[in-house]
Amino acid sequence: MEKYARVQKIGEGSFGKAILVESTEDGRQYVIKEINISRMSSKEREESRREVAVLANMKHPNIVQYRESFEG
């Protein structure tokens, strides 16, 4: 997360929140989906990791581009 500066929270759901951030490297704005995996079962955590892998490989003009993921 050190590559991003938080700008503001833009949404919240049952497992996490969406946060507008600004890259400290290029100044561009991105949205981070911050998920609290501590409240998930091990099955839900594994499903979330698989979802990340799928999103990382999706390239389509009508789908928001995935940038990266990290745990901390």
NORRA-V791221 format. One record per helix or strand. SS is the DSSP state (H for helix, E for strand). FROM is the first residue (numbers start at 1). LEN is the number of residues. Records with the same first field share a line. If there is no record, write none. Layout:
SS->FROM-LEN  FROM-LEN
This chain:
E->4-9  16-8  29-7
H->37-3  42-16
